[in-house]
Amino acid sequence: MRSAFYIAIVLAAPSLLSAQDSPPFVSSDPAVVDADFPFQGEYAGLILPDEDNCGCNAFRRVGLQVVALGNGNFDAVYYDFGLPGAGWNRSERRRLSGQRVGNAANLAGDGLTARIHGNKVVLSSERGHVLGGFSRVVRTSSTLEKRPPSNAIVLFDGSSADEFYNGQVTDDGLLMEGADFKRMFTDFTLHLEFRLPYMPSARGQKRANSGVYLQSRYEVQVLDSFGLDGKFNECGALYRYQPPNVNMCLPPLQWQTYDITFLSPRFGAEDEKTRNARLTVRHNGVLVHNCFDVERKTGAGRPESSDPYPIRLQNHNDPVRFRNIWIIDHSPSRSNINRHVAVK
């Protein structure tokens, strides 16, 4: 993976300040991390369930997502039958929490204990029965680094930000948050790749926040929601409107993908709406919205009208990075659509 522009806030005078006084750690560079980062991530493998609990003697595939919370603290989520989007049956889920002690992390909760050491986890029942051990996995989206088809318009390939207002490119060729597309489209398929910064001490909407504002109206949320429930304000959601079918957010500092097909609302001669917008989203290759009927704008988006307005990559003051952005124009009429206009 290419090196990335980063922001790392570090302690300037360790002899004078305590750990609690140090500023929160923030990094958008995989090479600049803290001591907790190696434990965070996804683990998957087979266990042999405690026979007294399940009445069976067969191996079962399970998954574990471990989330760094700063200062040696962790949460984890256990999934029966595999990770989200990779076998999980969307029912059984257990929660653990714990701390790092030296070069290991110990977590417990909901009838389970987990010990993580050297990119491996050993899972046990609360009775001390070892269920099994398995390794860390690094999943990648099935559409990661997907090449644009011949009918696509390439908007960002790392060489320049000429297709964007306020576009800024890092030294290693990544687009920074806060860029607005110059071209405007009514109906389209958009591919983009994004990488969340590592912000272990941040919580909620302050943890790697951005968004893909379709037509400056409808926000597909970008957020570090790794290990969370997949609510309507988390990654993959149509912001505060419709949650994703499954939370497919990968850990921070891993590249992720959105593949979005959008059909704009239709308006009659008197500018009355005759059809709602429709939205299909694949997050890391997994369908999280399927032809969803969008009845209104989201959040701070512009009011609905027949004017298309540009797509915006929201600046929420967190160093989210983007790359490999291209779009296929499905607009019924290109007249007066792809004009370049400044957005106030």
C-alpha positions as CSV (number, residue, x, y, z in Angstrom):
1,M,0.0,0.0,0.0
2,R,1.3,3.4,-0.9
3,S,2.4,5.7,1.9
4,A,-0.1,8.4,2.8
5,F,-0.3,12.0,4.0
6,Y,-0.9,11.9,7.7
7,I,-1.8,13.9,10.7
8,A,-0.3,12.6,13.9
9,I,-0.9,14.5,17.1
10,V,1.8,13.4,19.6
11,L,2.9,14.4,23.0
12,A,5.5,17.2,22.9
13,A,6.7,17.1,26.5
14,P,6.3,13.6,28.0
15,S,8.1,14.5,31.2
16,L,5.6,17.3,32.0
17,L,2.3,15.8,30.9
18,S,0.5,12.7,32.0
19,A,-1.1,10.3,29.5
20,Q,-4.5,11.7,30.3
21,D,-3.3,15.2,29.3
22,S,-1.9,14.1,26.0
23,P,-3.9,15.2,22.9
24,P,-5.8,12.4,21.1
25,F,-4.0,10.4,18.5
26,V,-5.1,10.9,14.9
27,S,-3.4,9.4,11.9
28,S,-4.3,8.8,8.2
29,D,-1.0,7.0,7.6
30,P,-0.8,3.2,8.1
31,A,2.9,3.7,9.0
32,V,2.1,6.0,11.9
33,V,0.1,4.2,14.6
34,D,0.0,3.6,18.3
35,A,0.6,0.5,20.4
36,D,-3.1,-0.5,20.3
37,F,-3.4,-0.5,16.6
38,P,-1.9,-4.0,15.9
39,F,-4.7,-5.6,18.0
40,Q,-7.6,-3.8,16.2
41,G,-9.1,-5.6,13.3
42,E,-11.0,-8.7,12.2
43,Y,-10.4,-12.3,13.2
44,A,-12.1,-15.3,11.7
45,G,-11.9,-19.1,12.0
46,L,-13.3,-22.3,13.4
47,I,-14.2,-23.1,17.0
48,L,-15.6,-26.2,18.7
49,P,-18.5,-24.9,20.8
50,D,-18.8,-25.8,24.4
51,E,-20.9,-29.0,24.2
52,D,-22.9,-28.3,27.4
53,N,-24.1,-25.0,25.9
54,C,-25.0,-26.0,22.3
55,G,-25.5,-29.8,22.5
56,C,-23.3,-30.4,19.5
57,N,-19.9,-31.6,18.6
58,A,-19.2,-29.8,15.3
59,F,-16.8,-27.1,14.3
60,R,-18.4,-23.7,13.7
61,R,-17.1,-20.7,11.8
62,V,-17.1,-17.5,13.8
63,G,-15.8,-13.9,13.5
64,L,-14.5,-11.3,15.9
65,Q,-14.1,-7.5,15.4
66,V,-11.8,-5.8,17.8
67,V,-12.1,-2.0,18.1
68,A,-9.4,0.2,19.7
69,L,-10.8,2.8,22.1
70,G,-7.5,4.5,23.1
71,N,-5.2,4.2,26.1
72,G,-5.1,0.4,25.9
73,N,-8.9,-0.1,26.0
74,F,-10.9,-2.3,23.5
75,D,-14.3,-3.4,22.6
76,A,-15.0,-6.5,20.5
77,V,-18.0,-8.1,18.8
78,Y,-18.4,-11.8,18.3
79,Y,-20.4,-13.1,15.4
80,D,-21.7,-16.6,14.9
81,F,-21.0,-18.3,11.5
82,G,-18.6,-15.6,10.3
83,L,-18.0,-11.9,9.9
84,P,-20.7,-9.4,8.6
85,G,-21.0,-10.0,4.8
86,A,-19.0,-13.2,5.1
87,G,-21.3,-15.8,6.8
88,W,-22.8,-14.0,9.8
89,N,-26.5,-14.9,10.1
90,R,-27.4,-11.4,11.4
91,S,-28.7,-12.8,14.7
92,E,-26.1,-14.1,17.2
93,R,-23.8,-11.3,18.3
94,R,-22.0,-11.0,21.7
95,R,-20.0,-8.1,23.1
96,L,-16.7,-8.1,25.0
97,S,-14.4,-5.5,26.4
98,G,-11.0,-5.4,27.9
99,Q,-7.5,-3.9,28.0
100,R,-4.0,-4.4,26.6
101,V,-1.4,-5.7,29.0
102,G,2.0,-5.6,27.5
103,N,2.1,-7.4,24.2
104,A,-1.4,-9.1,24.7
105,A,-5.0,-7.9,25.1
106,N,-7.5,-9.7,27.3
107,L,-11.2,-9.2,26.8
108,A,-14.3,-10.7,28.4
109,G,-18.1,-10.4,28.2
110,D,-21.4,-12.2,27.3
111,G,-20.1,-15.6,28.4
112,L,-16.8,-15.4,26.4
113,T,-13.2,-14.5,27.0
114,A,-10.6,-13.7,24.3
115,R,-6.9,-13.4,24.5
116,I,-5.2,-11.7,21.6
117,H,-1.5,-12.1,21.0
118,G,0.7,-12.0,17.8
119,N,-2.3,-11.5,15.4
120,K,-4.1,-14.5,16.8
121,V,-7.0,-14.8,19.3
122,V,-7.8,-17.7,21.6
123,L,-11.5,-17.8,22.5
124,S,-12.8,-19.5,25.6
125,S,-16.2,-20.0,27.3
126,E,-16.9,-18.5,30.7
127,R,-16.3,-22.0,32.2
128,G,-12.7,-21.9,30.9
129,H,-13.3,-24.3,28.0
130,V,-11.1,-23.3,25.1
131,L,-13.3,-23.0,22.1
132,G,-10.6,-22.4,19.6
133,G,-7.9,-20.2,18.2
134,F,-7.8,-18.3,14.9
135,S,-5.9,-15.6,13.1
136,R,-6.4,-12.0,12.1
137,V,-7.8,-11.5,8.6
138,V,-7.6,-8.5,6.3
139,R,-10.6,-8.4,4.0
140,T,-10.7,-6.3,0.8
141,S,-13.6,-5.2,-1.2
142,S,-14.5,-7.1,-4.4
143,T,-14.5,-3.8,-6.2
144,L,-11.3,-2.4,-4.8
145,E,-9.1,-0.8,-7.5
146,K,-11.8,-1.5,-10.0
147,R,-10.8,-0.1,-13.4
148,P,-13.3,2.3,-15.0
149,P,-15.2,0.9,-18.0
150,S,-14.8,2.5,-21.4
151,N,-18.0,4.6,-20.9
152,A,-16.9,6.0,-17.6
153,I,-15.7,9.5,-16.8
154,V,-12.5,9.4,-14.7
155,L,-12.7,12.1,-12.1
156,F,-9.7,11.3,-10.0
157,D,-6.8,9.0,-10.6
158,G,-4.2,10.7,-8.4
159,S,-2.7,12.9,-11.0
160,S,-4.7,16.1,-10.4
161,A,-7.9,17.5,-8.7
162,D,-8.9,19.5,-11.8
163,E,-12.4,17.9,-11.7
164,F,-13.1,19.4,-8.3
165,Y,-13.7,22.7,-6.6
166,N,-11.6,23.0,-3.4
167,G,-9.8,19.7,-4.4
168,Q,-6.5,19.1,-2.7
169,V,-4.2,16.2,-3.4
170,T,-1.7,14.8,-0.9
171,D,1.9,14.2,-1.7
172,D,1.2,10.5,-2.4
173,G,-1.7,11.2,-4.7
174,L,-4.8,11.0,-2.5
175,L,-7.8,13.4,-2.6
176,M,-8.6,15.1,0.7
177,E,-12.0,15.6,2.1
178,G,-13.9,18.8,1.3
179,A,-13.9,18.5,-2.5
180,D,-16.9,19.3,-4.7
181,F,-17.4,17.7,-8.1
182,K,-17.5,20.3,-11.0
183,R,-19.6,18.2,-13.2
184,M,-23.2,17.5,-12.4
185,F,-25.3,14.5,-13.2
186,T,-28.9,13.5,-12.8
187,D,-28.7,9.7,-13.1
188,F,-25.3,7.9,-12.6
189,T,-23.2,5.1,-11.2
190,L,-20.4,6.3,-9.0
191,H,-17.3,4.4,-7.9
192,L,-15.0,5.8,-5.2
193,E,-12.6,4.4,-2.7
194,F,-12.1,5.9,0.8
195,R,-9.8,5.4,3.8
196,L,-10.8,6.3,7.3
197,P,-8.2,7.8,9.7
198,Y,-7.3,6.0,12.9
199,M,-8.9,8.0,15.7
200,P,-9.1,5.6,18.7
201,S,-10.1,8.2,21.3
202,A,-12.9,9.7,19.2
203,R,-16.5,8.5,19.5
204,G,-19.6,8.7,17.4
205,Q,-19.9,11.4,14.8
206,K,-16.4,12.7,15.7
207,R,-14.7,9.5,14.6
208,A,-13.6,9.8,11.0
209,N,-16.6,11.6,9.7
210,S,-17.2,12.6,6.1
211,G,-20.0,11.9,3.6
212,V,-20.8,11.5,-0.1
213,Y,-23.5,14.1,-0.7
214,L,-25.3,13.1,-3.9
215,Q,-26.5,16.2,-5.8
216,S,-25.6,18.0,-2.6
217,R,-28.8,16.7,-1.1
218,Y,-28.6,13.0,-0.1
219,E,-25.7,11.9,2.1
220,V,-24.3,8.4,2.1
221,Q,-22.5,8.6,5.4
222,V,-18.8,8.0,5.8
223,L,-17.8,7.3,9.4
224,D,-15.6,4.9,11.4
225,S,-18.4,2.5,12.3
226,F,-16.3,-0.6,12.6
227,G,-17.8,-2.9,15.1
228,L,-20.9,-0.9,15.6
229,D,-24.6,-1.8,15.0
230,G,-25.0,-0.2,11.6
231,K,-27.5,2.5,12.6
232,F,-29.0,5.2,10.5
233,N,-26.2,7.7,11.2
234,E,-23.3,5.3,10.7
235,C,-21.2,4.3,7.7
236,G,-23.2,3.0,4.7
237,A,-26.4,4.7,5.9
238,L,-28.4,7.3,4.1
239,Y,-27.7,9.7,6.8
240,R,-30.3,9.8,9.6
241,Y,-32.8,8.3,7.2
242,Q,-32.2,4.7,6.3
243,P,-29.6,2.3,7.9
244,P,-27.6,-0.1,5.8
245,N,-28.8,-3.7,5.5
246,V,-25.6,-4.8,7.1
247,N,-22.7,-2.8,8.6
248,M,-19.8,-3.5,6.2
249,C,-17.4,-0.9,7.6
250,L,-13.8,-2.2,7.7
251,P,-11.2,-1.1,10.2
252,P,-9.7,2.4,9.8
253,L,-6.7,2.7,7.6
254,Q,-8.0,0.0,5.2
255,W,-9.2,1.0,1.8
256,Q,-13.0,0.7,1.3
257,T,-15.3,1.2,-1.6
258,Y,-18.7,2.7,-2.4
259,D,-20.5,1.7,-5.6
260,I,-23.5,3.9,-5.9
261,T,-26.3,4.0,-8.5
262,F,-28.5,7.0,-8.2
263,L,-31.6,8.0,-10.1
264,S,-32.6,11.6,-9.5
265,P,-36.2,12.6,-8.6
266,R,-38.4,13.7,-11.5
267,F,-40.4,16.9,-11.7
268,G,-43.4,18.0,-13.8
269,A,-43.9,21.2,-15.7
270,E,-44.9,23.1,-12.6
271,D,-41.9,21.8,-10.8
272,E,-44.0,19.3,-8.7
273,K,-42.2,16.1,-7.9
274,T,-43.6,13.1,-9.9
275,R,-41.1,10.4,-8.8
276,N,-38.8,10.0,-5.8
277,A,-35.1,9.6,-6.1
278,R,-33.8,6.0,-6.0
279,L,-30.6,4.7,-4.5
280,T,-28.6,1.5,-4.7
281,V,-25.4,1.2,-2.7
282,R,-22.7,-1.5,-2.4
283,H,-20.3,-1.0,0.5
284,N,-17.2,-3.0,0.0
285,G,-19.0,-5.0,-2.7
286,V,-22.0,-5.9,-0.4
287,L,-25.4,-4.6,-1.2
288,V,-26.5,-2.3,1.7
289,H,-29.3,-0.4,-0.1
290,N,-31.3,-1.9,-3.0
291,C,-33.2,0.5,-5.2
292,F,-34.3,2.4,-2.1
293,D,-37.1,5.0,-2.6
294,V,-35.7,8.3,-1.3
295,E,-38.6,10.6,-0.4
296,R,-36.6,13.6,0.9
297,K,-33.2,15.2,1.3
298,T,-31.1,14.3,4.2
299,G,-29.6,16.5,7.0
300,A,-28.1,19.7,5.7
301,G,-28.6,18.8,2.1
302,R,-30.1,21.2,-0.4
303,P,-33.9,21.2,-0.9
304,E,-35.1,18.9,-3.6
305,S,-35.7,20.4,-7.1
306,S,-35.1,19.7,-10.8
307,D,-31.6,21.3,-10.5
308,P,-29.0,18.5,-10.2
309,Y,-26.2,20.2,-8.2
310,P,-22.8,18.6,-7.7
311,I,-21.7,15.6,-5.6
312,R,-19.7,16.7,-2.5
313,L,-17.2,14.9,-0.4
314,Q,-18.0,16.4,3.0
315,N,-15.4,18.1,5.1
316,H,-16.0,17.3,8.7
317,N,-12.5,18.2,9.8
318,D,-11.3,14.6,9.9
319,P,-8.6,13.4,7.5
320,V,-10.6,11.0,5.3
321,R,-8.8,10.2,2.0
322,F,-10.3,9.3,-1.4
323,R,-8.9,7.7,-4.6
324,N,-10.0,6.0,-7.9
325,I,-13.1,8.0,-8.5
326,W,-15.1,7.5,-11.7
327,I,-18.7,7.9,-12.8
328,I,-20.9,6.5,-15.6
329,D,-23.5,9.0,-16.7
330,H,-27.0,7.6,-17.1
331,S,-28.6,11.0,-17.5
332,P,-31.6,11.0,-19.9
333,S,-30.5,14.4,-21.3
334,R,-27.0,15.8,-21.1
335,S,-28.1,19.3,-22.1
336,N,-27.4,21.9,-19.4
337,I,-26.3,19.1,-17.0
338,N,-22.5,18.9,-17.3
339,R,-21.9,22.7,-17.2
340,H,-19.4,23.8,-14.6
341,V,-20.8,26.2,-12.0
342,A,-19.3,27.4,-8.8
343,V,-21.0,26.3,-5.6
344,K,-21.4,29.0,-3.0
